[in-house]
Amino acid sequence: MKLWLALLLLCLPAIAHAQADEKKIAVAVPEIDRLFQDFQLDSHAPGLVYGIVANGRLVHVKGFGVQDLVHSRPVTPDSLFRIASMTKAFTALSILKLREEGRLSLDDPAERYLPEMRGWTHPTADSPRIRIRDLLTHSAGFVDDNPWGDRQTPMPEADFARLLGQGVPFSTAPGTRYEYSNFGYALLGRIVAQASGMPYRRYVEQSLLTPLGMTSSGYEIAEWPVERRAIGYRWDAGRWKKEPDMADGAFGAMGGLQTSANDYARWVAFLLSAWPARDAADAGPVPRAAVRMLAEGSNFMQLAQRSGKSGASACRQAAAYGMGMRVAQDCDLGLTLSHGGGYPGYGSHVMLMPDHGVGIFVFTNRTYTGGAGPAWDAAMLLKQAGALVAQPVAVSALVAEGYAAAGRIYAAGDVGVARETLAMNFLVDNDADSWAKKLAAIKAEVGACRTDAPVKATGNLSGEFVWTCDKGRVAGSLLLAPTMSAQIQEWKISVKTP
């Protein structure tokens, strides 16, 4: 085993930063177990497995039902499921790794790597050439193709090349709208192969799966014994029917990966380890900054309702498709990255909460039975249990210096005592006399304040504070200028009301 691989496997539990309260997760687990068990029973999925990843490791995993209906083998954390479109994040990160290696640019035209595209007829005279970035964010102008695309996994590469050579119809002009395209991700798989000089499948195995220790994961399901596999089924005309086993082919990049809960937890832990940005050495197969690019959404924002029972009464999310992941800001959970997987014989869902270092995933072996609802409901149960703890922003030396100056100003009632810490706009926006009157009014109401209370950093150049005073409290915020010294460009301060 290579030294860097050994170091990564040893460091995975540490690099995610302890952000979740595992004791409180344990308290919530019985109710979360019931959520997923009820979902498995109510959806009539033969089998289901789900996991919770926190602090860089799989802290809970549970299987329900069976992985096959003939021998009734129970689902275990090592049962192998196809995860369908959750594969797209592996494809996207492969592209981002190739970008880091200087083998491609996200703004390269896709036809540079796929010459079959050069003769395509675009929908309008002013249509731009399709970029790799457009394929990643489903904005290349292709039609939504879930019903068709889900059956294309085994297409031979030669047949795919002929299809490309014939050209394709466009739904919209490239770069004008989001429209989910499995076809677009199959093109990305072909680009990975062209840019890396090896088959897509081999590149993902060598560059991501092997380094992360995902030894039970791969694209060709026939390479694993059937005893380990969760067999895919659909419910049709009142009886179960086995879905066909689709071999690896030209569309594997859009949804062909097979994995286990134990393996997939390593992937989730690795993705979460990219947050927050920090100085520590990169231990993974892809730099943290590249992993965080998965969360860079396209400019086609949408308002969305949170999945699950809690979504009905929750504030709506601001959501967009990033690179292989759906990105949303949730008023309760913060930044979230998620993706569903719908496939003949399988359904899956993953949701990550990078602000808290926690991820939840679920696999089933029934067609299009994904489990998004219970996954998000489980996240809310963790939130309600107090298990999600946001990583605090460290107070920089600049913020600490500016905050100390603010305390001196309040004590003196005069901005002049710290004039050297004020940015050039500060006294232009409000002069010294105005500040003297404002500070005097606050002091008359609340009296002296203990200005040594901790400041809460909101960034390297900003912070918030609350001071306890003789007759009440004062709240405020501090914003520094983009200069190398701690110069205050804005200081807000007011009496805190109940």
MORAJO-V846869 format. One record per residue. N is the residue number from 1. SS is DSSP state (alpha for helix, beta for strand, coil for the rest). D_FIRST is the distance of its C-alpha to the first C-alpha in Angstrom with 1 decimal. Layout:
N_SS_D_FIRST, N_SS_D_FIRST
//
This chain:
1_coil_0.0, 2_coil_3.8, 3_alpha_6.4, 4_alpha_8.5, 5_alpha_6.7, 6_alpha_6.6, 7_alpha_10.1, 8_alpha_11.2, 9_alpha_10.8, 10_alpha_12.5, 11_alpha_15.1, 12_alpha_16.2, 13_alpha_19.1, 14_alpha_20.3, 15_alpha_20.3, 16_coil_22.9, 17_coil_25.6, 18_coil_27.6, 19_coil_30.4, 20_beta_31.3, 21_coil_33.3, 22_alpha_31.4, 23_alpha_34.5, 24_alpha_36.6, 25_alpha_34.1, 26_alpha_34.5, 27_alpha_38.3, 28_alpha_38.1, 29_alpha_35.8, 30_alpha_38.6, 31_alpha_40.6, 32_alpha_37.6, 33_alpha_36.8, 34_alpha_40.4, 35_alpha_40.1, 36_alpha_37.4, 37_alpha_39.0, 38_alpha_42.3, 39_alpha_40.8, 40_alpha_39.2, 41_alpha_42.7, 42_alpha_44.8, 43_coil_42.8, 44_coil_42.7, 45_coil_39.0, 46_coil_38.0, 47_beta_34.8, 48_beta_33.1, 49_beta_30.1, 50_beta_29.8, 51_beta_27.6, 52_beta_28.1, 53_beta_25.3, 54_beta_26.3, 55_coil_24.9, 56_coil_21.4, 57_beta_21.2, 58_beta_22.9, 59_beta_26.0, 60_beta_28.0, 61_beta_27.6, 62_beta_30.5, 63_beta_31.3, 64_beta_34.8, 65_beta_36.4, 66_beta_34.9, 67_coil_32.3, 68_coil_34.8, 69_coil_38.6, 70_coil_38.9, 71_coil_36.9, 72_coil_36.9, 73_coil_33.3, 74_beta_32.8, 75_coil_30.5, 76_coil_27.5, 77_coil_24.6, 78_coil_22.6, 79_coil_25.3, 80_beta_24.5, 81_beta_26.8, 82_beta_27.3, 83_coil_27.6, 84_alpha_29.8, 85_alpha_30.5, 86_alpha_27.9, 87_alpha_25.7, 88_alpha_27.6, 89_alpha_25.6, 90_alpha_22.4, 91_alpha_24.6, 92_alpha_26.1, 93_alpha_22.9, 94_alpha_21.7, 95_alpha_25.0, 96_alpha_24.6, 97_alpha_21.2, 98_alpha_22.9, 99_alpha_25.7, 100_alpha_23.6, 101_coil_22.4, 102_coil_26.1, 103_coil_26.1, 104_coil_28.8, 105_coil_31.2, 106_coil_32.2, 107_coil_35.8, 108_coil_35.3, 109_beta_37.6, 110_alpha_35.7, 111_alpha_37.8, 112_alpha_36.1, 113_coil_33.1, 114_coil_35.3, 115_alpha_38.4, 116_alpha_39.9, 117_alpha_40.8, 118_alpha_43.0, 119_alpha_46.0, 120_coil_46.0, 121_coil_49.2, 122_coil_48.7, 123_coil_50.9, 124_coil_52.8, 125_coil_53.8, 126_coil_52.1, 127_coil_48.8, 128_coil_45.9, 129_coil_43.0, 130_coil_40.2, 131_beta_37.3, 132_alpha_33.7, 133_alpha_34.5, 134_alpha_37.2, 135_alpha_35.0, 136_alpha_32.6, 137_coil_35.5, 138_coil_37.5, 139_coil_40.3, 140_coil_40.5, 141_coil_43.7, 142_coil_42.5, 143_coil_44.1, 144_coil_42.6, 145_coil_41.2, 146_alpha_39.7, 147_alpha_41.9, 148_alpha_41.2, 149_alpha_37.7, 150_coil_36.3, 151_coil_37.3, 152_coil_35.9, 153_coil_32.2, 154_coil_32.5, 155_coil_34.6, 156_coil_33.7, 157_alpha_32.7, 158_alpha_35.8, 159_alpha_38.0, 160_alpha_36.5, 161_alpha_37.2, 162_alpha_40.8, 163_alpha_41.2, 164_alpha_40.2, 165_alpha_42.5, 166_alpha_45.4, 167_coil_45.0, 168_coil_44.9, 169_coil_47.5, 170_coil_46.9, 171_coil_47.8, 172_coil_48.2, 173_coil_47.9, 174_coil_44.3, 175_coil_43.7, 176_coil_46.6, 177_coil_45.3, 178_coil_42.3, 179_coil_42.1, 180_coil_39.1, 181_coil_37.8, 182_alpha_35.2, 183_alpha_36.4, 184_alpha_35.4, 185_alpha_31.8, 186_alpha_31.7, 187_alpha_32.7, 188_alpha_29.9, 189_alpha_27.4, 190_alpha_29.2, 191_alpha_29.0, 192_alpha_25.2, 193_alpha_25.2, 194_alpha_27.7, 195_alpha_26.2, 196_alpha_22.6, 197_coil_23.6, 198_coil_21.8, 199_coil_23.0, 200_alpha_22.9, 201_alpha_20.9, 202_alpha_18.1, 203_alpha_18.0, 204_alpha_17.8, 205_alpha_15.0, 206_alpha_12.9, 207_alpha_14.2, 208_alpha_14.7, 209_alpha_13.8, 210_coil_10.2, 211_coil_9.6, 212_coil_11.9, 213_coil_10.5, 214_coil_13.7, 215_coil_13.0, 216_coil_16.7, 217_coil_17.9, 218_beta_19.3, 219_coil_22.6, 220_coil_23.7, 221_alpha_24.9, 222_alpha_25.9, 223_alpha_22.3, 224_coil_22.5, 225_coil_25.0, 226_alpha_28.2, 227_alpha_28.2, 228_alpha_25.5, 229_beta_27.1, 230_coil_29.8, 231_coil_32.5, 232_coil_34.3, 233_beta_38.1, 234_beta_41.1, 235_beta_44.4, 236_beta_47.2, 237_coil_50.9, 238_coil_50.4, 239_beta_47.6, 240_beta_43.8, 241_beta_42.6, 242_beta_39.1, 243_coil_37.8, 244_coil_36.6, 245_coil_32.9, 246_coil_32.1, 247_coil_29.6, 248_coil_27.3, 249_coil_29.5, 250_coil_30.7, 251_coil_31.1, 252_alpha_27.7, 253_alpha_27.0, 254_alpha_29.9, 255_alpha_29.1, 256_coil_27.0, 257_coil_23.8, 258_beta_23.4, 259_beta_21.5, 260_coil_22.0, 261_alpha_23.1, 262_alpha_20.1, 263_alpha_17.9, 264_alpha_20.5, 265_alpha_20.8, 266_alpha_17.4, 267_alpha_18.9, 268_alpha_22.1, 269_alpha_20.6, 270_alpha_18.8, 271_alpha_22.1, 272_alpha_24.1, 273_coil_22.0, 274_coil_23.6, 275_coil_26.9, 276_coil_28.6, 277_coil_28.3, 278_coil_27.5, 279_coil_26.5, 280_coil_23.1, 281_coil_20.1, 282_coil_18.5, 283_coil_15.0, 284_coil_14.7, 285_coil_14.1, 286_coil_17.9, 287_coil_20.3, 288_alpha_22.4, 289_alpha_25.5, 290_alpha_24.5, 291_alpha_23.8, 292_alpha_27.2, 293_alpha_28.8, 294_alpha_28.5, 295_alpha_31.4, 296_coil_33.6, 297_coil_36.2, 298_coil_38.6, 299_coil_42.2, 300_coil_43.5, 301_coil_43.8, 302_beta_45.1, 303_beta_46.5, 304_beta_44.8, 305_coil_45.4, 306_coil_42.6, 307_coil_41.5, 308_coil_42.6, 309_alpha_45.8, 310_alpha_45.5, 311_alpha_45.7, 312_alpha_49.4, 313_coil_50.5, 314_coil_47.8, 315_coil_48.3, 316_coil_46.9, 317_beta_43.6, 318_beta_43.3, 319_beta_40.7, 320_beta_39.2, 321_beta_36.4, 322_coil_33.6, 323_coil_30.7, 324_coil_29.5, 325_coil_30.9, 326_beta_34.4, 327_beta_35.2, 328_beta_38.0, 329_beta_39.6, 330_beta_40.8, 331_coil_43.6, 332_coil_42.1, 333_coil_38.3, 334_beta_38.0, 335_beta_35.5, 336_beta_34.1, 337_beta_31.7, 338_beta_32.1, 339_beta_32.1, 340_beta_33.4, 341_beta_32.5, 342_beta_35.3, 343_beta_34.7, 344_coil_36.5, 345_coil_35.6, 346_beta_33.5, 347_beta_34.0, 348_beta_31.7, 349_beta_31.8, 350_beta_29.7, 351_beta_31.2, 352_beta_29.6, 353_beta_31.5, 354_coil_29.8, 355_coil_32.6, 356_coil_31.7, 357_coil_28.0, 358_beta_28.7, 359_beta_28.1, 360_beta_29.6, 361_beta_28.8, 362_beta_30.5, 363_beta_30.1, 364_beta_33.0, 365_coil_33.8, 366_beta_37.2, 367_coil_38.1, 368_coil_38.2, 369_coil_38.1, 370_coil_35.8, 371_coil_36.5, 372_alpha_37.0, 373_alpha_40.0, 374_alpha_38.5, 375_alpha_35.3, 376_alpha_37.6, 377_alpha_39.9, 378_alpha_37.1, 379_alpha_36.3, 380_alpha_39.9, 381_alpha_40.0, 382_alpha_37.2, 383_alpha_39.2, 384_alpha_42.4, 385_coil_40.7, 386_coil_39.8, 387_coil_36.0, 388_beta_35.3, 389_coil_35.5, 390_coil_35.3, 391_coil_33.4, 392_coil_36.2, 393_coil_36.4, 394_coil_36.4, 395_coil_39.8, 396_coil_39.6, 397_alpha_41.8, 398_alpha_44.0, 399_alpha_44.7, 400_alpha_45.4, 401_alpha_47.8, 402_alpha_49.5, 403_alpha_49.8, 404_alpha_51.5, 405_alpha_53.9, 406_alpha_54.8, 407_alpha_55.7, 408_alpha_57.9, 409_alpha_59.7, 410_alpha_60.4, 411_alpha_61.8, 412_alpha_64.0, 413_coil_65.0, 414_coil_64.7, 415_alpha_62.0, 416_alpha_63.4, 417_alpha_61.8, 418_alpha_58.4, 419_alpha_59.6, 420_alpha_56.9, 421_alpha_54.2, 422_beta_55.8, 423_coil_54.8, 424_coil_57.6, 425_coil_58.1, 426_alpha_58.5, 427_alpha_62.1, 428_alpha_63.0, 429_alpha_61.9, 430_coil_63.8, 431_coil_66.0, 432_alpha_66.3, 433_alpha_69.5, 434_alpha_67.8, 435_alpha_64.9, 436_alpha_67.4, 437_alpha_69.3, 438_alpha_66.2, 439_alpha_64.9, 440_alpha_68.4, 441_alpha_68.6, 442_alpha_65.3, 443_alpha_66.3, 444_alpha_69.7, 445_alpha_68.1, 446_alpha_65.2, 447_coil_66.0, 448_coil_63.6, 449_beta_59.8, 450_coil_56.9, 451_coil_54.9, 452_coil_52.1, 453_coil_50.5, 454_coil_46.8, 455_coil_46.2, 456_beta_43.8, 457_beta_41.9, 458_beta_41.7, 459_beta_39.9, 460_coil_39.5, 461_coil_43.2, 462_beta_44.8, 463_beta_45.6, 464_beta_47.9, 465_beta_49.9, 466_beta_52.5, 467_beta_55.0, 468_beta_57.1, 469_beta_60.7, 470_coil_64.0, 471_coil_65.2, 472_beta_62.2, 473_beta_58.9, 474_beta_57.9, 475_beta_55.0, 476_beta_53.7, 477_beta_51.0, 478_beta_50.1, 479_beta_48.9, 480_beta_48.2, 481_coil_48.8, 482_coil_46.2, 483_coil_47.1, 484_coil_45.2, 485_coil_47.7, 486_coil_48.1, 487_coil_51.1, 488_beta_52.2, 489_beta_53.1, 490_beta_53.9, 491_beta_54.7, 492_beta_55.8, 493_beta_57.6, 494_beta_59.8, 495_beta_61.1, 496_coil_58.8, 497_coil_60.8, 498_coil_60.1
//
